[in-house]
Amino acid sequence: MSAGHRSRTTAAHDAGAGAPRLDGESPARPDGEDLPRPDGEAAARPEGKTVVVIGGGIAGLASAALLAREGYTVDLVEARESFGGRAGSWEHEGFRFDTGPSWYLMPDVFDHFFRLLGTTAEAELDLRQLDPAYRVFFEGFEGPGGPEGDEGGRPEPLDIAADRDTNIARFEAVQPGAGRALARYLDSAQRTYDMAIERFLYTSFTSIRPFLSRGVAYQAHRLGPLLLQSLERFVARRFTDPRIRQVLGYPAVFLGSSPDRTPGMYHLMSALDLTGGVLYPQGGFAHLMDVMVRLARESGVRMHAGTAATAILTESEDRDRGEHHQARSRGFRRARGRRLPARATGVRVRGRDGEERELPAGVVVSAADLHHTETTLLPRPLQTFPEEWWRRRTSGPGGVLVMLGVRGTLPEMPHHSLFFTRDWKANFSAIAAGTVPDPASVYVCKPSATDPGVAPDGHENLFVLIPMPADSGLGRGGLDGNGDPTIESIADAALEQVARWAGVPDLTERIVVRRTVGPTDFAEDLGAWRGGILGPAHTLAQSAFFRAGNVSRRVEGLYYAGSSTIPGIGLPMCLISAEILLKRLRGDHSAAPLTTPGRP
């Protein structure tokens, strides 16, 4: 293999997982210019109409585009040489890997966002419906209620289809009576999803009025049980077969949690993946990010790649609080009249030349990892979420990523495959306790099943994710097995397991490209809290109005977007976080999505 390869990642931290750049790796093509503002342009508008957005992941790009269309003068700064955040890509030996998000869910959220920018998902993306949506491989089960397996003790894989009726029939074949139970379950999931969209996702929870509506009151008798019982219990009360329980409990992983810690309300996720809602954008998620970059530019955002934010500048009454402050003898108040110690005046950045300069702004939006923003870019007295706050919070999982180029075809695996261990609870408990699970449940994405452009002819592209503890000390990955021993050992075990369960005994012998990424990469190269791949887990205490808010309680004019804040984890949630940021700046306390052109 030659040494030439190209990566596309950034240090912004939004949703999903992303692969940091390897040491010595050449930068990707520049996606922006590190240019100063034109003389006089900043002064041409009121101070509050100038914005600096920190972080060029999907939340930063979305926030910048919406604010620019709102009439703000917007500069977006990104530490890396390209935009996209964790939704990056890596190219090597003719293979192109998405290094982060790989599930296109909640298509209505994507289309709604594109309509806010005057376009549509149909116009911007070539979306393909996946059928099967995914295939589930099981280790096997023991005792009463466990399915009959093959000669090795494993049951047949279960394909989740692209339509509701087929899935109802397949569940019925697995467990008599499960078909009718699934129909009721999906009806409940759809009602809950609709309620979440209309009442809980598109709000900053600044007013109680939207929650006093007749619609919410009508659903109140359902909300209590959905919030107070776990997804695990919610599913177990309706289904007995352990395979079905695992399929319906797995969406908790998308939320950075586990079925026993995730509220039952999140069964709403099944309204997406069991009803034909799993899509794939041709060109991969890197192409989606390219579309976002173009739309931000067309909206008027000035993009600065290779420009790292080093401090959020503020004004305060105290002249002695340190270099992050510009002194000014006055106090600051929010609209509600609550006194704040300081207000944002801009961002200090370091460019490609190593020189630092200041970008003045009346509004600062950080779409970087919230822990990094608060504990690195602000002094302790102005941190809304200081280190001691984070010590009481629960991180989503870390992970080991393995990118593989494989010679020949792999018909045994469709676009998405899940490999579930028998002892489901022990697997999640090990991750929560900070230990490496053995064996581990594994996710495999094979985009070459749908997109011929991601691998050379006669080869397959595999992206393997092994959930692990969020432990920044677990180790780094590397090329060709040269990562830290712990990371490579985890990868080897997962590949052996995938080969055995999927019936591909020569899988490892056919590997021609291999790269691993570990939690230390995420922590050191991306600034991810505890080296996690997703962000704070969606436990009850970290969901909805209990999750970190999108505005600083210490600095006027400082706002947040991305997976660390409301509404939460995932690319669709990051798009929503940009919209509720815009609503907050408008003083809009409504709970529903904004009206888009041509729609009521």
TORTI-385220 format. One record per residue (C-alpha): residue number from 1; residue in three letters; x, y, z. Coordinates in steps of 0.02 Angstrom, whole numbers, plus 50000, padded with zeros to 5 digits. Layout:
TORTI-385220
NUM | Ala | X | Y | Z
...
This chain:
TORTI-385220
1 | Met | 50000 | 50000 | 50000
2 | Ser | 50060 | 50174 | 49963
3 | Ala | 50070 | 50306 | 50097
4 | Gly | 49964 | 50432 | 50005
5 | His | 49793 | 50465 | 50081
6 | Arg | 49676 | 50608 | 50118
7 | Ser | 49567 | 50642 | 50270
8 | Arg | 49421 | 50757 | 50300
9 | Thr | 49385 | 50791 | 50483
10 | Thr | 49368 | 50940 | 50598
11 | Ala | 49385 | 50984 | 50781
12 | Ala | 49204 | 51039 | 50796
13 | His | 49099 | 50919 | 50897
14 | Asp | 48920 | 50892 | 50842
15 | Ala | 48838 | 50727 | 50820
16 | Gly | 48883 | 50548 | 50792
17 | Ala | 49064 | 50491 | 50791
18 | Gly | 49211 | 50557 | 50690
19 | Ala | 49386 | 50498 | 50658
20 | Pro | 49528 | 50615 | 50709
21 | Arg | 49672 | 50646 | 50591
22 | Leu | 49824 | 50533 | 50604
23 | Asp | 49990 | 50610 | 50657
24 | Gly | 50083 | 50666 | 50504
25 | Glu | 49931 | 50657 | 50392
26 | Ser | 49924 | 50789 | 50259
27 | Pro | 49780 | 50913 | 50275
28 | Ala | 49625 | 50894 | 50169
29 | Arg | 49580 | 51020 | 50036
30 | Pro | 49544 | 51189 | 50116
31 | Asp | 49358 | 51221 | 50131
32 | Gly | 49378 | 51403 | 50179
33 | Glu | 49495 | 51550 | 50186
34 | Asp | 49570 | 51626 | 50343
35 | Leu | 49533 | 51803 | 50292
36 | Pro | 49507 | 51957 | 50401
37 | Arg | 49342 | 52046 | 50393
38 | Pro | 49334 | 52183 | 50261
39 | Asp | 49373 | 52352 | 50336
40 | Gly | 49218 | 52439 | 50397
41 | Glu | 49098 | 52294 | 50368
42 | Ala | 49080 | 52250 | 50552
43 | Ala | 49045 | 52431 | 50595
44 | Ala | 48910 | 52443 | 50463
45 | Arg | 48788 | 52343 | 50569
46 | Pro | 48729 | 52356 | 50749
47 | Glu | 48845 | 52268 | 50870
48 | Gly | 48717 | 52134 | 50912
49 | Lys | 48698 | 52086 | 50728
50 | Thr | 48875 | 52019 | 50712
51 | Val | 48900 | 51835 | 50754
52 | Val | 49050 | 51720 | 50771
53 | Val | 49010 | 51534 | 50765
54 | Ile | 49141 | 51416 | 50837
55 | Gly | 49150 | 51245 | 50755
56 | Gly | 49116 | 51190 | 50577
57 | Gly | 49020 | 51030 | 50609
58 | Ile | 48839 | 51010 | 50558
59 | Ala | 48771 | 51112 | 50705
60 | Gly | 48892 | 51254 | 50673
61 | Leu | 48857 | 51256 | 50486
62 | Ala | 48669 | 51249 | 50514
63 | Ser | 48673 | 51386 | 50646
64 | Ala | 48781 | 51499 | 50539
65 | Ala | 48671 | 51476 | 50385
66 | Leu | 48509 | 51512 | 50478
67 | Leu | 48580 | 51666 | 50565
68 | Ala | 48653 | 51734 | 50403
69 | Arg | 48483 | 51717 | 50319
70 | Glu | 48409 | 51807 | 50469
71 | Gly | 48516 | 51959 | 50428
72 | Tyr | 48664 | 51934 | 50543
73 | Thr | 48843 | 51957 | 50486
74 | Val | 48916 | 51785 | 50522
75 | Asp | 49095 | 51722 | 50532
76 | Leu | 49120 | 51535 | 50561
77 | Val | 49289 | 51479 | 50628
78 | Glu | 49349 | 51299 | 50615
79 | Ala | 49513 | 51233 | 50686
80 | Arg | 49536 | 51100 | 50553
81 | Glu | 49572 | 51126 | 50369
82 | Ser | 49399 | 51064 | 50318
83 | Phe | 49222 | 51070 | 50382
84 | Gly | 49105 | 50932 | 50436
85 | Gly | 49146 | 50898 | 50618
86 | Arg | 49132 | 50718 | 50669
87 | Ala | 49045 | 50683 | 50504
88 | Gly | 49211 | 50675 | 50413
89 | Ser | 49284 | 50558 | 50284
90 | Trp | 49450 | 50471 | 50251
91 | Glu | 49516 | 50414 | 50082
92 | His | 49650 | 50283 | 50056
93 | Glu | 49697 | 50163 | 49916
94 | Gly | 49538 | 50202 | 49819
95 | Phe | 49423 | 50179 | 49970
96 | Arg | 49320 | 50323 | 50042
97 | Phe | 49259 | 50302 | 50221
98 | Asp | 49130 | 50404 | 50315
99 | Thr | 49214 | 50418 | 50484
100 | Gly | 49062 | 50466 | 50586
101 | Pro | 48872 | 50460 | 50568
102 | Ser | 48808 | 50324 | 50452
103 | Trp | 48620 | 50316 | 50488
104 | Tyr | 48506 | 50440 | 50397
105 | Leu | 48355 | 50443 | 50511
106 | Met | 48216 | 50570 | 50540
107 | Pro | 48211 | 50622 | 50355
108 | Asp | 48071 | 50745 | 50393
109 | Val | 48191 | 50845 | 50504
110 | Phe | 48320 | 50856 | 50365
111 | Asp | 48190 | 50911 | 50237
112 | His | 48117 | 51040 | 50356
113 | Phe | 48290 | 51114 | 50384
114 | Phe | 48328 | 51122 | 50198
115 | Arg | 48161 | 51210 | 50171
116 | Leu | 48213 | 51343 | 50297
117 | Leu | 48359 | 51377 | 50179
118 | Gly | 48246 | 51385 | 50027
119 | Thr | 48279 | 51212 | 49957
120 | Thr | 48230 | 51031 | 49990
121 | Ala | 48314 | 50867 | 50033
122 | Glu | 48255 | 50799 | 49866
123 | Ala | 48344 | 50939 | 49774
124 | Glu | 48505 | 50924 | 49873
125 | Leu | 48527 | 50737 | 49904
126 | Asp | 48507 | 50574 | 49810
127 | Leu | 48425 | 50473 | 49949
128 | Arg | 48409 | 50284 | 49935
129 | Gln | 48294 | 50182 | 50045
130 | Leu | 48382 | 50033 | 50121
131 | Asp | 48295 | 49864 | 50113
132 | Pro | 48332 | 49776 | 50222
133 | Ala | 48350 | 49925 | 50335
134 | Tyr | 48473 | 49819 | 50432
135 | Arg | 48513 | 49638 | 50478
136 | Val | 48533 | 49577 | 50657
137 | Phe | 48650 | 49434 | 50701
138 | Phe | 48626 | 49353 | 50872
139 | Glu | 48749 | 49261 | 50981
140 | Gly | 48612 | 49144 | 51043
141 | Phe | 48515 | 49121 | 51204
142 | Glu | 48499 | 48992 | 51340
143 | Gly | 48353 | 48935 | 51446
144 | Pro | 48165 | 48945 | 51421
145 | Gly | 48108 | 49074 | 51296
146 | Gly | 48273 | 49068 | 51202
147 | Pro | 48262 | 49035 | 51014
148 | Glu | 48324 | 48878 | 50934
149 | Gly | 48494 | 48911 | 50856
150 | Asp | 48605 | 48834 | 50724
151 | Glu | 48731 | 48700 | 50767
152 | Gly | 48839 | 48834 | 50849
153 | Gly | 48695 | 48891 | 50959
154 | Arg | 48653 | 49049 | 50860
155 | Pro | 48480 | 49084 | 50789
156 | Glu | 48456 | 49140 | 50609
157 | Pro | 48488 | 49325 | 50575
158 | Leu | 48335 | 49437 | 50574
159 | Asp | 48311 | 49560 | 50431
160 | Ile | 48219 | 49721 | 50473
161 | Ala | 48123 | 49768 | 50317
162 | Ala | 48085 | 49938 | 50241
163 | Asp | 47899 | 49927 | 50277
164 | Arg | 47791 | 49907 | 50430
165 | Asp | 47682 | 49761 | 50374
166 | Thr | 47830 | 49650 | 50331
167 | Asn | 47908 | 49683 | 50500
168 | Ile | 47745 | 49642 | 50588
169 | Ala | 47741 | 49475 | 50497
170 | Arg | 47923 | 49439 | 50539
171 | Phe | 47899 | 49477 | 50723
172 | Glu | 47748 | 49363 | 50724
173 | Ala | 47855 | 49223 | 50652
174 | Val | 47982 | 49248 | 50791
175 | Gln | 47855 | 49254 | 50933
176 | Pro | 47670 | 49210 | 50914
177 | Gly | 47568 | 49364 | 50957
178 | Ala | 47715 | 49482 | 50930
179 | Gly | 47646 | 49544 | 50764
180 | Arg | 47490 | 49619 | 50843
181 | Ala | 47594 | 49684 | 50988
182 | Leu | 47715 | 49768 | 50867
183 | Ala | 47572 | 49852 | 50775
184 | Arg | 47513 | 49930 | 50939
185 | Tyr | 47693 | 49971 | 50987
186 | Leu | 47723 | 50063 | 50822
187 | Asp | 47560 | 50158 | 50838
188 | Ser | 47617 | 50217 | 51009
189 | Ala | 47791 | 50258 | 50941
190 | Gln | 47716 | 50364 | 50801
191 | Arg | 47602 | 50460 | 50920
192 | Thr | 47749 | 50492 | 51036
193 | Tyr | 47862 | 50545 | 50893
194 | Asp | 47730 | 50668 | 50828
195 | Met | 47709 | 50740 | 51003
196 | Ala | 47897 | 50756 | 51024
197 | Ile | 47913 | 50851 | 50859
198 | Glu | 47770 | 50968 | 50899
199 | Arg | 47805 | 50997 | 51084
200 | Phe | 47975 | 50943 | 51149
201 | Leu | 48113 | 50947 | 51018
202 | Tyr | 48097 | 51120 | 50939
203 | Thr | 48097 | 51219 | 51101
204 | Ser | 48223 | 51293 | 51221
205 | Phe | 48096 | 51269 | 51364
206 | Thr | 48090 | 51457 | 51396
207 | Ser | 47902 | 51457 | 51423
208 | Ile | 47779 | 51337 | 51502
209 | Arg | 47636 | 51397 | 51392
210 | Pro | 47661 | 51273 | 51247
211 | Phe | 47649 | 51129 | 51371
212 | Leu | 47480 | 51186 | 51436
213 | Ser | 47393 | 51150 | 51271
214 | Arg | 47245 | 51032 | 51256
215 | Gly | 47350 | 50912 | 51152
216 | Val | 47481 | 50891 | 51288
217 | Ala | 47348 | 50877 | 51422
218 | Tyr | 47263 | 50740 | 51320
219 | Gln | 47427 | 50643 | 51316
220 | Ala | 47473 | 50675 | 51499
221 | His | 47415 | 50504 | 51557
222 | Arg | 47541 | 50426 | 51437
223 | Leu | 47687 | 50542 | 51473
224 | Gly | 47711 | 50490 | 51654
225 | Pro | 47738 | 50304 | 51620
226 | Leu | 47843 | 50342 | 51466
227 | Leu | 47960 | 50451 | 51566
228 | Leu | 47968 | 50352 | 51727
229 | Gln | 47995 | 50176 | 51661
230 | Ser | 48147 | 50124 | 51562
231 | Leu | 48144 | 50075 | 51379
232 | Glu | 48200 | 49902 | 51434
233 | Arg | 48047 | 49880 | 51546
234 | Phe | 47931 | 49961 | 51421
235 | Val | 47982 | 49833 | 51289
236 | Ala | 47987 | 49683 | 51409
237 | Arg | 47806 | 49712 | 51460
238 | Arg | 47753 | 49685 | 51279
239 | Phe | 47872 | 49554 | 51209
240 | Thr | 47952 | 49397 | 51280
241 | Asp | 48072 | 49341 | 51144
242 | Pro | 48248 | 49406 | 51184
243 | Arg | 48286 | 49441 | 51001
244 | Ile | 48138 | 49558 | 50984
245 | Arg | 48182 | 49641 | 51149
246 | Gln | 48357 | 49676 | 51084
247 | Val | 48297 | 49747 | 50919
248 | Leu | 48176 | 49865 | 51005
249 | Gly | 48300 | 49912 | 51142
250 | Tyr | 48446 | 49950 | 51027
251 | Pro | 48390 | 50128 | 50982
252 | Ala | 48451 | 50177 | 51156
253 | Val | 48627 | 50162 | 51085
254 | Phe | 48587 | 50298 | 50956
255 | Leu | 48551 | 50406 | 51108
256 | Gly | 48717 | 50369 | 51193
257 | Ser | 48636 | 50263 | 51327
258 | Ser | 48573 | 50087 | 51364
259 | Pro | 48395 | 50017 | 51369
260 | Asp | 48393 | 50008 | 51559
261 | Arg | 48441 | 50193 | 51577
262 | Thr | 48342 | 50267 | 51434
263 | Pro | 48163 | 50327 | 51466
264 | Gly | 48026 | 50227 | 51381
265 | Met | 47976 | 50384 | 51287
266 | Tyr | 48117 | 50348 | 51167
267 | His | 48025 | 50199 | 51097
268 | Leu | 47974 | 50333 | 50973
269 | Met | 48134 | 50288 | 50879
270 | Ser | 48049 | 50130 | 50817
271 | Ala | 47930 | 50240 | 50717
272 | Leu | 48081 | 50274 | 50607
273 | Asp | 48182 | 50116 | 50579
274 | Leu | 48037 | 49991 | 50574
275 | Thr | 47929 | 50088 | 50452
276 | Gly | 48044 | 50120 | 50304
277 | Gly | 48136 | 50270 | 50375
278 | Val | 48316 | 50210 | 50353
279 | Leu | 48394 | 50302 | 50205
280 | Tyr | 48567 | 50332 | 50135
281 | Pro | 48629 | 50488 | 50042
282 | Gln | 48731 | 50437 | 49890
283 | Gly | 48906 | 50504 | 49910
284 | Gly | 48896 | 50469 | 50095
285 | Phe | 48883 | 50587 | 50241
286 | Ala | 49036 | 50681 | 50182
287 | His | 48931 | 50735 | 50033
288 | Leu | 48794 | 50792 | 50153
289 | Met | 48925 | 50900 | 50239
290 | Asp | 48982 | 50971 | 50071
291 | Val | 48801 | 51021 | 50039
292 | Met | 48793 | 51105 | 50209
293 | Val | 48953 | 51202 | 50175
294 | Arg | 48887 | 51262 | 50007
295 | Leu | 48721 | 51316 | 50081
296 | Ala | 48808 | 51410 | 50221
297 | Arg | 48915 | 51503 | 50095
298 | Glu | 48765 | 51542 | 49986
299 | Ser | 48678 | 51611 | 50140
300 | Gly | 48820 | 51735 | 50163
301 | Val | 48926 | 51650 | 50298
302 | Arg | 49111 | 51693 | 50294
303 | Met | 49204 | 51531 | 50322
304 | His | 49374 | 51521 | 50406
305 | Ala | 49455 | 51349 | 50404
306 | Gly | 49621 | 51321 | 50492
307 | Thr | 49566 | 51450 | 50622
308 | Ala | 49557 | 51388 | 50801
309 | Ala | 49458 | 51478 | 50935
310 | Thr | 49571 | 51504 | 51086
311 | Ala | 49459 | 51611 | 51198
312 | Ile | 49285 | 51686 | 51207
313 | Leu | 49307 | 51872 | 51239
314 | Thr | 49196 | 51959 | 51366
315 | Glu | 49169 | 52123 | 51453
316 | Ser | 49145 | 52124 | 51641
317 | Glu | 49144 | 52239 | 51791
318 | Asp | 49299 | 52157 | 51864
319 | Arg | 49461 | 52218 | 51783
320 | Asp | 49564 | 52083 | 51867
321 | Arg | 49483 | 51921 | 51810
322 | Gly | 49613 | 51881 | 51679
323 | Glu | 49656 | 51899 | 51497
324 | His | 49489 | 51834 | 51435
325 | His | 49406 | 51996 | 51488
326 | Gln | 49403 | 52173 | 51424
327 | Ala | 49362 | 52287 | 51570
328 | Arg | 49213 | 52400 | 51567
329 | Ser | 49125 | 52476 | 51716
330 | Arg | 48947 | 52418 | 51694
331 | Gly | 48831 | 52273 | 51734
332 | Phe | 48735 | 52168 | 51609
333 | Arg | 48558 | 52105 | 51611
334 | Arg | 48454 | 51983 | 51511
335 | Ala | 48283 | 52027 | 51446
336 | Arg | 48208 | 51951 | 51603
337 | Gly | 48312 | 52069 | 51708
338 | Arg | 48429 | 51942 | 51787
339 | Arg | 48601 | 52014 | 51813
340 | Leu | 48745 | 51926 | 51724
341 | Pro | 48930 | 51948 | 51765
342 | Ala | 48984 | 51982 | 51586
343 | Arg | 48937 | 51987 | 51404
344 | Ala | 49019 | 51914 | 51250
345 | Thr | 49116 | 52034 | 51138
346 | Gly | 49199 | 51914 | 51017
347 | Val | 49318 | 51769 | 50996
348 | Arg | 49508 | 51761 | 50998
349 | Val | 49571 | 51647 | 50860
350 | Arg | 49737 | 51577 | 50801
351 | Gly | 49760 | 51563 | 50613
352 | Arg | 49866 | 51453 | 50503
353 | Asp | 50015 | 51569 | 50528
354 | Gly | 50009 | 51545 | 50716
355 | Glu | 49962 | 51726 | 50746
356 | Glu | 49817 | 51768 | 50861
357 | Arg | 49688 | 51901 | 50823
358 | Glu | 49515 | 51950 | 50883
359 | Leu | 49349 | 51937 | 50794
360 | Pro | 49225 | 52058 | 50876
361 | Ala | 49044 | 52002 | 50891
362 | Gly | 48886 | 52044 | 50983
363 | Val | 48836 | 51860 | 50984
364 | Val | 48949 | 51709 | 51002
365 | Val | 48884 | 51534 | 50962
366 | Ser | 48990 | 51385 | 51011
367 | Ala | 48945 | 51227 | 50917
368 | Ala | 49102 | 51141 | 50983
369 | Asp | 49095 | 51010 | 51121
370 | Leu | 49012 | 51097 | 51269
371 | His | 49139 | 51032 | 51395
372 | His | 49281 | 51099 | 51287
373 | Thr | 49193 | 51266 | 51265
374 | Glu | 49157 | 51294 | 51448
375 | Thr | 49317 | 51228 | 51527
376 | Thr | 49441 | 51287 | 51395
377 | Leu | 49375 | 51446 | 51314
378 | Leu | 49304 | 51529 | 51470
379 | Pro | 49381 | 51568 | 51641
380 | Arg | 49307 | 51476 | 51790
381 | Pro | 49201 | 51622 | 51856
382 | Leu | 49107 | 51631 | 51689
383 | Gln | 49077 | 51445 | 51664
384 | Thr | 48894 | 51392 | 51671
385 | Phe | 48948 | 51210 | 51662
386 | Pro | 49115 | 51196 | 51756
387 | Glu | 49215 | 51038 | 51781
388 | Glu | 49125 | 50992 | 51942
389 | Trp | 48959 | 50997 | 51846
390 | Trp | 49026 | 50872 | 51720
391 | Arg | 49083 | 50753 | 51857
392 | Arg | 48900 | 50727 | 51901
393 | Arg | 48849 | 50690 | 51722
394 | Thr | 48840 | 50527 | 51624
395 | Ser | 48936 | 50514 | 51462
396 | Gly | 48878 | 50416 | 51313
397 | Pro | 48992 | 50273 | 51261
398 | Gly | 49163 | 50284 | 51186
399 | Gly | 49208 | 50170 | 51045
400 | Val | 49340 | 50089 | 50938
401 | Leu | 49317 | 50121 | 50752
402 | Val | 49388 | 50006 | 50620
403 | Met | 49390 | 50056 | 50436
404 | Leu | 49422 | 49910 | 50319
405 | Gly | 49447 | 49888 | 50134
406 | Val | 49407 | 49706 | 50092
407 | Arg | 49448 | 49609 | 49933
408 | Gly | 49299 | 49522 | 49854
409 | Thr | 49116 | 49534 | 49896
410 | Leu | 49025 | 49509 | 50062
411 | Pro | 48845 | 49461 | 50020
412 | Glu | 48823 | 49398 | 50198
413 | Met | 48805 | 49577 | 50260
414 | Pro | 48688 | 49714 | 50193
415 | His | 48718 | 49902 | 50214
416 | His | 48690 | 49896 | 50404
417 | Ser | 48723 | 49745 | 50516
418 | Leu | 48709 | 49728 | 50704
419 | Phe | 48793 | 49590 | 50804
420 | Phe | 48710 | 49569 | 50976
421 | Thr | 48789 | 49472 | 51118
422 | Arg | 48687 | 49348 | 51220
423 | Asp | 48715 | 49435 | 51387
424 | Trp | 48645 | 49603 | 51338
425 | Lys | 48641 | 49674 | 51514
426 | Ala | 48821 | 49623 | 51552
427 | Asn | 48878 | 49709 | 51392
428 | Phe | 48801 | 49876 | 51439
429 | Ser | 48850 | 49858 | 51622
430 | Ala | 49033 | 49834 | 51576
431 | Ile | 49032 | 49993 | 51472
432 | Ala | 48947 | 50091 | 51611
433 | Ala | 49074 | 50023 | 51737
434 | Gly | 49221 | 50076 | 51628
435 | Thr | 49278 | 49901 | 51578
436 | Val | 49300 | 49825 | 51406
437 | Pro | 49154 | 49706 | 51368
438 | Asp | 49201 | 49531 | 51310
439 | Pro | 49121 | 49488 | 51195
440 | Ala | 49059 | 49656 | 51135
441 | Ser | 48907 | 49697 | 51030
442 | Val | 48965 | 49765 | 50862
443 | Tyr | 48893 | 49873 | 50722
444 | Val | 48954 | 49854 | 50542
445 | Cys | 48913 | 49973 | 50400
446 | Lys | 48946 | 49915 | 50221
447 | Pro | 48908 | 50070 | 50115
448 | Ser | 48977 | 49983 | 49960
449 | Ala | 48813 | 49885 | 49961
450 | Thr | 48727 | 50045 | 49905
451 | Asp | 48861 | 50166 | 49845
452 | Pro | 48985 | 50102 | 49714
453 | Gly | 49094 | 50256 | 49735
454 | Val | 49160 | 50207 | 49908
455 | Ala | 49269 | 50060 | 49855
456 | Pro | 49368 | 50002 | 49702
457 | Asp | 49288 | 49874 | 49587
458 | Gly | 49288 | 49701 | 49664
459 | His | 49307 | 49765 | 49842
460 | Glu | 49197 | 49807 | 49992
461 | Asn | 49203 | 49952 | 50114
462 | Leu | 49170 | 49911 | 50297
463 | Phe | 49154 | 50030 | 50444
464 | Val | 49152 | 49938 | 50611
465 | Leu | 49102 | 50018 | 50776
466 | Ile | 49133 | 49929 | 50942
467 | Pro | 49052 | 50025 | 51087
468 | Met | 49173 | 50044 | 51232
469 | Pro | 49185 | 50145 | 51392
470 | Ala | 49209 | 50332 | 51371
471 | Asp | 49388 | 50324 | 51434
472 | Ser | 49513 | 50443 | 51356
473 | Gly | 49655 | 50334 | 51422
474 | Leu | 49603 | 50177 | 51328
475 | Gly | 49720 | 50213 | 51183
476 | Arg | 49744 | 50276 | 51006
477 | Gly | 49716 | 50186 | 50843
478 | Gly | 49826 | 50183 | 50690
479 | Leu | 49857 | 50115 | 50514
480 | Asp | 49887 | 49933 | 50473
481 | Gly | 49875 | 49870 | 50652
482 | Asn | 49998 | 49997 | 50721
483 | Gly | 49882 | 50075 | 50849
484 | Asp | 49899 | 50051 | 51036
485 | Pro | 49893 | 49866 | 51083
486 | Thr | 49729 | 49879 | 51179
487 | Ile | 49640 | 49960 | 51032
488 | Glu | 49708 | 49836 | 50905
489 | Ser | 49662 | 49690 | 51019
490 | Ile | 49482 | 49754 | 51033
491 | Ala | 49475 | 49772 | 50844
492 | Asp | 49546 | 49596 | 50814
493 | Ala | 49418 | 49517 | 50931
494 | Ala | 49274 | 49609 | 50847
495 | Leu | 49330 | 49559 | 50672
496 | Glu | 49347 | 49377 | 50723
497 | Gln | 49172 | 49384 | 50797
498 | Val | 49097 | 49465 | 50641
499 | Ala | 49182 | 49337 | 50529
500 | Arg | 49118 | 49191 | 50632
501 | Trp | 48939 | 49251 | 50658
502 | Ala | 48915 | 49312 | 50478
503 | Gly | 48993 | 49156 | 50405
504 | Val | 49143 | 49238 | 50320
505 | Pro | 49289 | 49133 | 50386
506 | Asp | 49420 | 49216 | 50275
507 | Leu | 49369 | 49395 | 50313
508 | Thr | 49532 | 49447 | 50398
509 | Glu | 49637 | 49367 | 50260
510 | Arg | 49551 | 49478 | 50130
511 | Ile | 49583 | 49644 | 50217
512 | Val | 49688 | 49763 | 50109
513 | Val | 49660 | 49925 | 50206
514 | Arg | 49643 | 49941 | 50395
515 | Arg | 49635 | 50093 | 50508
516 | Thr | 49581 | 50101 | 50689
517 | Val | 49528 | 50248 | 50798
518 | Gly | 49518 | 50244 | 50988
519 | Pro | 49445 | 50351 | 51127
520 | Thr | 49611 | 50440 | 51154
521 | Asp | 49600 | 50502 | 50974
522 | Phe | 49430 | 50579 | 51009
523 | Ala | 49489 | 50661 | 51170
524 | Glu | 49655 | 50730 | 51108
525 | Asp | 49617 | 50768 | 50927
526 | Leu | 49434 | 50819 | 50938
527 | Gly | 49420 | 50879 | 51117
528 | Ala | 49278 | 50758 | 51151
529 | Trp | 49225 | 50746 | 51332
530 | Arg | 49302 | 50588 | 51407
531 | Gly | 49341 | 50527 | 51232
532 | Gly | 49158 | 50487 | 51200
533 | Ile | 49093 | 50466 | 51024
534 | Leu | 48921 | 50544 | 51049
535 | Gly | 48906 | 50662 | 51198
536 | Pro | 48806 | 50660 | 51360
537 | Ala | 48691 | 50509 | 51368
538 | His | 48502 | 50527 | 51353
539 | Thr | 48457 | 50471 | 51526
540 | Leu | 48302 | 50546 | 51607
541 | Ala | 48412 | 50670 | 51701
542 | Gln | 48494 | 50723 | 51537
543 | Ser | 48344 | 50735 | 51421
544 | Ala | 48228 | 50877 | 51370
545 | Phe | 48228 | 51020 | 51497
546 | Phe | 48350 | 50924 | 51609
547 | Arg | 48484 | 50930 | 51474
548 | Ala | 48611 | 51072 | 51466
549 | Gly | 48526 | 51226 | 51395
550 | Asn | 48581 | 51323 | 51242
551 | Val | 48624 | 51488 | 51326
552 | Ser | 48756 | 51538 | 51452
553 | Arg | 48691 | 51588 | 51623
554 | Arg | 48852 | 51687 | 51656
555 | Val | 48888 | 51776 | 51491
556 | Glu | 48759 | 51877 | 51398
557 | Gly | 48764 | 51845 | 51211
558 | Leu | 48844 | 51672 | 51224
559 | Tyr | 48743 | 51528 | 51152
560 | Tyr | 48771 | 51343 | 51118
561 | Ala | 48722 | 51219 | 50982
562 | Gly | 48761 | 51038 | 50948
563 | Ser | 48744 | 50867 | 51027
564 | Ser | 48801 | 50920 | 51202
565 | Thr | 48651 | 51033 | 51224
566 | Ile | 48464 | 51026 | 51188
567 | Pro | 48385 | 50932 | 51106
568 | Gly | 48526 | 50803 | 51101
569 | Ile | 48628 | 50676 | 51004
570 | Gly | 48623 | 50643 | 50818
571 | Leu | 48629 | 50739 | 50654
572 | Pro | 48442 | 50780 | 50655
573 | Met | 48454 | 50842 | 50834
574 | Cys | 48600 | 50955 | 50786
575 | Leu | 48496 | 51032 | 50646
576 | Ile | 48356 | 51061 | 50771
577 | Ser | 48479 | 51139 | 50893
578 | Ala | 48520 | 51270 | 50760
579 | Glu | 48336 | 51309 | 50735
580 | Ile | 48297 | 51329 | 50920
581 | Leu | 48450 | 51442 | 50933
582 | Leu | 48373 | 51553 | 50800
583 | Lys | 48206 | 51549 | 50890
584 | Arg | 48289 | 51598 | 51053
585 | Leu | 48375 | 51747 | 50972
586 | Arg | 48207 | 51799 | 50899
587 | Gly | 48123 | 51786 | 51069
588 | Asp | 48011 | 51648 | 51000
589 | His | 47950 | 51537 | 51144
590 | Ser | 47845 | 51421 | 51037
591 | Ala | 47872 | 51233 | 51040
592 | Ala | 47833 | 51185 | 50860
593 | Pro | 47952 | 51194 | 50711
594 | Leu | 47960 | 51358 | 50617
595 | Thr | 47848 | 51379 | 50467
596 | Thr | 47939 | 51345 | 50304
597 | Pro | 47905 | 51421 | 50133
598 | Gly | 47755 | 51340 | 50049
599 | Arg | 47700 | 51247 | 50206
600 | Pro | 47578 | 51298 | 50344
